[in-house]
Amino acid sequence: MIATRGVLPQKTKIEVLVTLQYEMPGYVTNAVFMSPTFEVARDEVMKRHRGQYNVSVRYFQHKDHHTCDDINGDAVADVSEYLFRHRREDTCYAIVETGCNDQNGLSSLADALDILVFTLNMDAMKKNYLNPKSAPATTVSIGASSVSFCMALVELLDQHKWYHPTVIIETTITVSRFYQLSWKFLLEVTKQSGSNFQMVPLNVDNIISNSDLMNILMESKLRSRVYVLLSTATLALRILALTDELGMSNGEYAFINVQPIRTSAYGVPVQFVRAANNHLNLNASRSLIFLAPQPHPSTSITLAYLNAKIANLTLAQYNYSYNGVPPLDSGNAARIAFEIVEIFSTLVIERDNTLRGSGQCGPCSGNQLVDRIANRTFAISSGRVYFTAGGIRLINTEMFAFNTSTLSLQTIGVFDGTKQRFTLYENKSIPWPTSNGSPPADVPECGFTGHEGRCAAERISTIITALSTASGCVVLLVGSAFYRWLRQQIFESANYWVLQRRDLHLPGYPGQSRLSMLFSCVSLKAAQSS
């Protein structure tokens, strides 16, 4: 686009290039959910600006793609060919990347072409997740980032000075990607925190036997009193059920179950109600903290007409029904699609206004648009969306704890992704079953073995006392025996010359009776004595 002196640049065209999986089981980012929303959002932006901006959406998706490898194999080729043939300087482009792994290098392609990418897959970024200016420079994360609740988790651990947690990571195939990715982000966030965390990861599949699970927990007791459960609620409940037999339901242990997605397949608060889990030791339930994404503000009333348009278009194009649930509140990625179009349009319009003010113009730069996203909160139709300096979309994380009155989990606080700190609700707390009602210590007073610290000194004192007592008894016994021996020796010496009856076997004289001989001896002894 060339600017002429005195002539304002024309308004930039907006084009969104979407590379989605058509319909793959388990993915909330399927074209079935997102494509109709892209189209409704496009129409809304054009209507809002009275047609002054031309917004278009172009899809690169194939019905015969059933795996991520299928998608990755064609995405780069399709997008690069289109841009080579049709890219215009009067148009700002954004690429929407799938939730599949970025094995094809779509982010790298966009970085080389200086085009903005909205990725639905955090792992594709391969970057420092919190700091800016790390490759790929033109990619930002728009999905519900796992970094959000990892930041909440680290803040929670840091507040309680829990620096030696054991992290149990579920490796079940259907959910492993989320929990393993969460572990990766957790390590990244702990580096940024500056605290000295010493976390030990344990990989566990949900088919593990109870005996093996008990062995793992028994061994981990020697190093931890705090357990971070990056697992489904189902596995977390199995672990809680074993705590009584392992002596871990005495209030001295804490369990934190973390969920990246708030669905029953992963974990929701209602799964922990006492009525369904009355076999658990009550102290185990009271020792649980549950972290999960805070639901987005409801759009059922505020955006009722948009929800209706999206639902009708989805049914017409894909024969998929939301069954009365507002699409933007469904948990699928319809809301994200709407947000992408709104945020991208906002960035382009801001850019145009800046250029119009300066009278200059130039190609639309993905790097410049990323700079406008960094460390910023967007107030759009569906609510507030915040991005970190590194281009990571953060969401709020709710913290739940057991309510001893309702015997279910209740919200006691929220981690604000924008402010990056916890806020506890008034009069809400965790009902720790410890003797003093305080949270469990990171390292017990007597250490993990029960024979360290204060208890080690007490044990040594006890041993010394026992040894002293035993030594005294030995001395007394030896002394008593010696005394009896010595007394016996003295008695026997004093009576050495005393005649005993058995010794009276003197030979007799002729004509003298035994009796007379006895009297003669007695008389002789008496004379000697005198």
Residue, then its C-alpha position, 0 to 999 in steps of 0.5 A: m500500500i502506497a500513501t500519497r501526501g494529503v491522502l489518508p490510507q485506505k482501510t486495511k482488509i482483514e482475512v483469517l486463514v483457518t487450519l482446523q481438523y474437520e471432526m476428530p473425537g475428543y477435540v473441542t476445536n473441531a471445525v464443526f464447533m468453530s467454523p460457524t462461529f467464525e462466520v457469525a463473528r465475521d458478519e458481526v464485526m462488519k456490521r459493527h463498523r458499518g461495512q467500512y472493513n472487509v472481513s473474510v475467513r478462508y478454511f484449509q480443512h479436509k473431511d478425509h483428515h482423521t488424525c493430526d498427522d493428516i492435518n499437519g501433512d497438508a497445512v503448511a503446503d496449503v497455506s504457503e501456496y495460498l499466500f504465495r499466489h494471493r497475498r496482498e499488501d492491503t490485507c492483514y492476515a492471521i492464521v488459526e493453528t489447530g490443536c494438533n502438535d506443530q510438527n509441520g512448522l506452521s508457526s515457523l512459516a508464519d514467523a518467516l512471513d511475518i504473519l500473526v498466528f493464533t494457536l490452539n496448541m500451547d505445545a506448538m510454541k516451543k518457547n519461554y511461556l511467560n517472557p516475550k521475544s522468544a521464537p516463534a515470535t509471531t505466535v500467540s496462544i488464544g486457548a485456555s492455557s495450562v499456564s494459568f492454573c500452573m501459575a495458580l498452583v505455584e502461588l498456592l504452593d509458595q504461600h504455604k511454603w510447600y516446596h517438596p511436593t510429589v507430582i502424580i501425572e496421569t498417563t492414560i492415553t485419552v488424557s495424557r496430553f493435557y496432564q503431561l503438558s501441564w507438568k511441562f508448564l509447571l516446571e517452567v513457572t517454578k523457574q520463574s517463581g524464584s522459589n526453591f521447589q524440589m518436585v518429584p514426578l510420578n507417571v501413573d496410568n489409571i489401570i494401575s492396581n491398588s497394590d501398586l498404587m499403594n506401594i508408590l504412595m508408601e515410598s513417596k511418604l519418605r519425601s513428601r507431605v503434599y501431593v499435586l494430582l495432575s490427573t482425572a478426578t477418578l484417579a484422584l478419588r482412588i488415591l484418596a480412598l487409599t490414604d486411610e490404610l496408608g496412614m495418610s488421612n491424619g490431617e498431615y497430608a495435603f492433596i491438590n487435584v488440578q484440572p485443565i478442562r472443567t468437564s466430567a471426563y477430566g474433573v468437576p467439583v460435583q464428583f467429590v461430594r460426600a454422598a457419592n464417596n462416603h467410603l472415604n475417610l472424612n479427613a481425606s476429603r478435608s485435605l483436598i484442594f481442587l483447582a479448575p478454570q473459572p467458567h467464563p461469564s455467561t452469554s446466555i442472556t447478554l449474547a442470546y441472539l448470537n448464540a441462536k445464530i451460531a446454533n442454527l448455522t451449526l445445525a444447517q452446515y454440520n447437522y450438529s445440535y447444541n440441544g439448547v446450550p448456548p454455543l458460546d458457553s458450551g465448553n467447545a471452542a465456539r467462544i474462542a473462534f468468536e474471540i479470535v475475530e474480534i481481537f484480530s479486528t481490534l488490532v488491525i483497526e488500531r493499526d489503521n488509526t495509528l497509521r492514519g494519524s501519522g499519514q504513513c502506511g506499510p505492510c501489515s506486520g505480525n510482529q507489530l500486532v504481537d507487540r499490541i497483544a503483549n501484556r494486555t487485557f481486551a474487553i470484547s463481547s464475550g468478556r475480558v481476555y488477558f495476554t501475558a508479555g509472552g503472548i499467552r492467554l491467561i484465565n482465572t482459576e477457582m480454588f475449591a475446598f471441602n465444606t463440612s456442613t454441605l459435605s461437598l466442595q465449595t469455592i473459597g477463592v480465585f486466582d486472577g490471571t490478570k493480577q496473577r494472585f489469589t484472592l480468598y473469599e471472606n469467611k472461606s477457608i480450608p477445614w484442615p483436619t490437623s490438630n491445630g487446624s493449620p495446613p500440613a507442614d512441608v517437612p514434618e517436625c520430626g522429618f519424613t521418617g518420624h525420627e529427625g529434627r526435634c524427635a531425633a534429639e528426643r530419641i537420643s535422650t530417651i536412648i541415653t536415659a534407657l542406657s543409663t537405667a540399664s547400666g545402673c541395673v547392671v551395676l546394681l546386679v553385679g554389685s549385689a552378686f559381688y556382695r553375696w560372694l564376698r560375704q560368703q567368703i568372709f563367713e567361710s573364713a571365720n568358721y574355718w576351724v569350727l568342727q562339724r558333726r560330719d567331721l567327728h570321725l576320730p579313731g577310738y581308744p581301747g576301752q573308750s566308748r564313742l560317747s566318752m570320746l565326744f565328751s573328751c573332744v568337747s572338753l579339750k576344745a573348751a580348755q583351748s578356748s580358755 
